[in-house]
Amino acid sequence: MALEEALATQSVFQLGLLLVLPMVMEIGLEKGFCSAVCDFIIMQLQLASVFFAFQLGTKVHYFGKTILHGSCKYRPTGRGFVVYHAKFSENYRQYSRSHFVKGLELVILLVLYEVYSHSYRSSNKFYLFITLSMWFLVGSWLFAPFVFNPSGFDWQKTVDDWTDWKRWMGNRGGIGILPYRSWESWWDEEQEHLKFSNIRGRILEIILVFRFFIYQYGIVYHLDIAHRSKNTVVYGLSWLVLVTTLLVLKMVSMGGRRSGAEFQLMFRIKALVFLGFMSVMTVLFVVCGLTISDLFACMLAFLPTGWAILLIGQVCRPLFKKIGLWDSVKELARAYEYIMGLLLFAPIAILSWFPFVSKFQTRLLFNQAFSRGLRISMILLRRKDRTKTFSGKST
């Protein structure tokens, strides 16, 4: 109980209220206390805290990357009055590794804390106080690029972004293919720092990856099918299940490539895999005591483990190429990219169904322009017409 109260008190400091106190005092001395409070409220309404948290994530990612592997690279952040709509694939390329991956990892940690902390947590209200700042950070890292993206919740642009992202994910890479044309080219570019990293950086990277294995180790012993057993056999069986699942997916993928136009053969392979899966799940539910909650827990356990295997494969790329597993690593990476993209795109698509969300976003982003009598729609249309004119001249 005392620990929970201490953490709840600490959460107030994590909200950053004390960090803005010097700014409020400075504005208060210049313009008065009421003006300082009003400016502070306006800044919060304009989501200045969200932008600050997102910018902080950018610094943390690239500082850590430089400390581990060295080298430096200029990353443009954009300047000036931005009025164009950035596509979903562009935002994904720019912020996937620096924000989205870390945000989803924090989501898994917060969900695990909520599910498995009831045994020592006296009240649910402390969970909100303790994790409020973390949920705010997660929301900022995952959705800030789309909130500050003009026309980010316009339905037609959302449909166009989805089509563009699927095309980008499906295009094959190769020599001369730019990263914005193909996912494979972008994925290879994201690993360039590992080619020039020394042995110390590679070892530290692998050590950091081992945290994902701890997730699996802690979750499998809480499964109902484990019957509260603490034997190491439970952890070994979890690895057996994971490896079997990856092998089955690999066989299905190889069968799909080799069968080609032979639709009947591909259909039989998928039907055989489906029947085998249903048979195994029936035995596990009836005989071994598997529950629905165990399935969700297994997802929380195995998804981080698969990501850890993927990261280790990227660090040990020459070794995996020698043993012929690099193509499997690439297929696993593509599957994870699809999952992350769907998780990010689903809330955007849902909000795009409601027209008032897009109007509210436009008013939020261009509030000062509206107050000064500018017409944002004309600015956007003028840029669109100018783009069409340039494209017509080029053709």
N, C-alpha and C positions, 0 to 999 in steps of 0.2 A: 504494500500500500504506500509506504514512504517513497519507494522508488518511482511509482507511478506519479505521485504528486510532484516529485522533483523533475521528472521528465515533462510533465504538463506545464510546470513553471518555465522550464527551459524552452518550451515551444513558443512562448510569448516572445522571447528574445530572438528565436529563429524567424519569426515573422518580419524581422527587420525594423521594428518600430524604433529601436534605439539608434539604428543607423541613419534614419531620416531626421533625428532630433537636431543635429547640427544645422541641417539645411533649413528646418523650420525656424530655428533661432536666428539664422542669418537673415532670412527673409523678414522675420518679425522685427529685427532691429532696423531694417531698411524701410519697410512699408507698413509695419504694424502687425500685431498678433492675428487679427482677423484676416488680413490679407494673406498671411502665411498659412493659416488653416485652410482658407479657400483654395490657394494654389496647390496645397497638398491633396485636397479632395479632388480637384480637377485632374491632377496627375494620376491619381488612382483610377478615376473614371476613364481616362485615356489609356489605361493599361500600361503605364510606364513601368510598373513593377514586373509585369510579364516580360516586357522587352529587356529589362535589366537582368532578370534571371536567365533568359535565353542567351543573352550576350555573355554572361558569366560562364555558361556551359561551353560556349565556343572557346573561350580562353582556357578553360580547364582541360578540354580535350587536346588542343594543339600544344599546350605547354607540356602536358603529360607525354604526348607522342614524341615531342622533341627530346625530353629528358631520357626516354627509353631508347630511342633509336637515332637521335641526333638529326642533323640537317635542318634546314629552314625552307619555307616556301611562302610566297605571298598569297594571301587569301583575300580576294576582294569582298568587301562587305556592302558595297553600294552606298552612294551618296546622293544627296539632292532630293527633290520632290518626285517620288516614284508614283507613276500613274498607270503603269502597264501591269497586266496580269501574268504572273509567272506560272508556268504549267506545273502540274503535280510531279511529273518526272524530274523537272528541274529542281524543285525543292527537295525531292527525295535524294537526288545525287549530291546536293550541297550539304544536307544536314543529316543524312542517314547514319553515318558512323559517329558523328560528333554529338548528336542529340537523340535521335529516335531509338537507337539500340540501347543507350543508357536509360532513357525514359521507360522503355518496356521492361528492362531489368528491374528498375525500381518498382514498377507495377507488380511484378511477380513477388518481390520481397514484401511489399505492403499487403498483398493478398495472403501470403504465407503467414505474416504476423497476425493478421486478423483471424485466420482459420485455426492456427495452432497455438495461440496465446491465451485461450480461454481458461486453461488449467491454472494459471497464476494471475490472471487479470481479474480484479474484483468488480469492475464496472466497465460497460461499453463506452461511457462518456469520455474516459481517459484516452481511448483509442483515437477519438477525434482530435483531442488536444495535442496528443503526442505526434500524430501523423499529418496534421493539417498542413504544415509547412512543406512536408514531403509531397503530398498530393498536389499542392500548388506548383511545386517545382516540376512534377511530372506533367501536369497540364501545360506548363509553359514550354517545356522542351518538346512535347509532342505536337502541339497545335499552334504555337505562336507563329510559325511561318505562314500558316493558312489564315489565321486571324488578321494578320497585317498584310495579306495579299489582296490587292484590289480585285473586286468581283470574285473573290474566292468561294463564295457560296451561291453564285449564279448557276442555275440548273444547266443551261446550255454549255457553259464553260466547264462545268463539272463533267458532263458527258464527253466533251472533247478531251478533257484531261485524262479520263479513263481510257479512251481509245488510244491516245498518244502513249500512255504508260504501258498498255498491253503491247503495243507495237515495239516500244523501246525494250521491253523485257524479252520479247520473242526474237528480235534481230540477233543474228550471229555476229560475233566479233572477228577480228583478224587484222592483218597488216593494213594500215591506212584507214581503218574504221575509227572515227572519233568517238569519244566517250558519250557524247549526247546522242549518238546514233544507235548505240548498242549497249545493252547491259553488260555483256562480256568484256567489252573494251573498258568500260568504267570500272568493273570489278578488278581487272588487271591493274588499272591505274591506281586504285586504292591500296594496292599491295606493293607499290614501288619502293616505299620506305623500308620494307623488309629485305629487299635485295641488297641494300647498302648497310644494313644493320650488322653490328658485330655480334659475337657469341654471347656477350653479356646481355645485350638487349633481347636476344632471342630467348635466353634462359629466363629472364625476368618476365617476358611476355607469357611464357608457358606457366610460370609460377602463378601469375595473376589469373590465368585461365582456370586453374584448379579450384577456384571458388565455385564454379558451376557444378563441379562434382560433389561439393559439400551440400548443395541443394538436394541432389538426388539421394545422398546418403541420409540426410535428415528426414526426407519425406517418406521413403519406402518403409521405414519402421513404424510409421503412423497409419499405414494402410490396414483396412479391416481384414484383408486376406492374409496379412502377416500374423494375425492373432496375437499381437503384442509380443512377438518373439524378438529377441535381441541378438539372435545368431547371425554370424557373418554370411551364412548361406542365403539369407534374405537379400542382402546386397548383391551377392553373386548372381542370384536368379534375376534380379532386376537388370543386370548387365546382359544376361542371356536373352531376356525379352527385347531389350533395346537392339542388340546385334541382330537378332532374328528379324525384327521389323525392318531394319535397314537392308538386310539381305533380300527380303521379299520385295521391297520397293525397288531394289537394284535389278532383280530378276524381271519384274514387270516392265521396268524401263528398257532393259536390253531386249526383251521380247517385243516391245512396241517398235523399236528401231529396226530389228531384224525382220519382223513380219512384213513391214511396209504396207503394201496394198492388200495383203492377205487378211481380210477383215475377220474371217471365220476363226483363224488361228488366234488372233488377238482377243477375240471375244471369248474363246475357250480358256485362254490364260487368265483373263480377268474373272471369268465365272468360277474357275477352279480356286483362285485366290480368295474370292468372296465366300465360297462355300467352306473353305478351310478356316477362314477367319470366324465365320459364324459358328462353326463346330467347336473351335477352341474357346470362344467366348461363352458358349452354352455350358461347356464343361466347367469353366472357371466360375460361372455364376451358380451353378447347381451344386457342384461337388466341393469346390475350394472356398466358397463364401465371398466371392467378389461382389462389390456393391457399385452403385452408380457414382458415389462420391470417390471411390477408388480410381475410376476412370479419369475424373477431373484432376485428382492428385497426381496420377501418372503423367498427365499432360504437363503439369507444373514441374514435374521431376525430370522428364525426358527431354523436353524442349531446351532447357539450358544445357543439358549434357550434350545433345546434338550440336548445339552452337559451340560448345567447348571443343568438340572433335573437329569442327570446321575451322576454328581459330588455330588449333594445333596443326592442322593440315596446311594452313596458309604459312605458318612459321617454318614448317619443315617441308616446304614445297619441293626442293630437289629430291628429297627422300621419297616422297609420295609419287613423284614422276618416275623414279627408278622402279618402284614396285608396282606401277601401273594403276594406282588408285587416284590419280589426280582428276580424271574425268568424273569419278564418283564424288569427289570433294566439290567439284564445280556444280554438279547436279544437286547436291545437298544445299549448296549456297543459293542456287536459284530458287529452290523450294522455300527456304527461309525468307528470301526477298519477297516472294509472292505472299507469304503469310504476313509479314510486316506491312507490306503495301496494302493488303486488304484490311488489316486492323486500323490503319491510319485513314484509309479512304472511306470506310463505312460511316463514321460519324459525319464526315463532310457531305457525303451523299444524302444522309438522312436530313441534315440541316438545310441542304439545298432544296429539298421539297417544299419548304416554307418560304414564300417570297419575302416576308417581313424580315427574315434573318439577313438576307442580302442588303435590304434597305438600311437596316440597323448598322450593318458593318460599314457601308458606305458613309453613313452619317458619322460613325465613330472615327473613321480614318481621316475624313476631310471636314471635321467639325469647324476648324478655323476658317477654311475656305467658304463653307456655307455661311458662316457668320459675316464674312466680308462680301457676300453677294455673288461669289463666283458660282458658275454652273459646272459641276464636276462631270456631268454626263456629256457636255459639249467637249470638254477636254479629252475624255476617253474616246469619243467618236472621232475627234480630229486626229488623234494618234492612229486610230484604226484606218481612217481614210488615207492618211499619209503612208502607212505601211502598204496598203493596196496600190497606191500610186507608184511607190518605189518598186514593188514587185511587178507591176505592169510594164514599167520602163525596162526592168532587167530582162523580162521575157521578150 
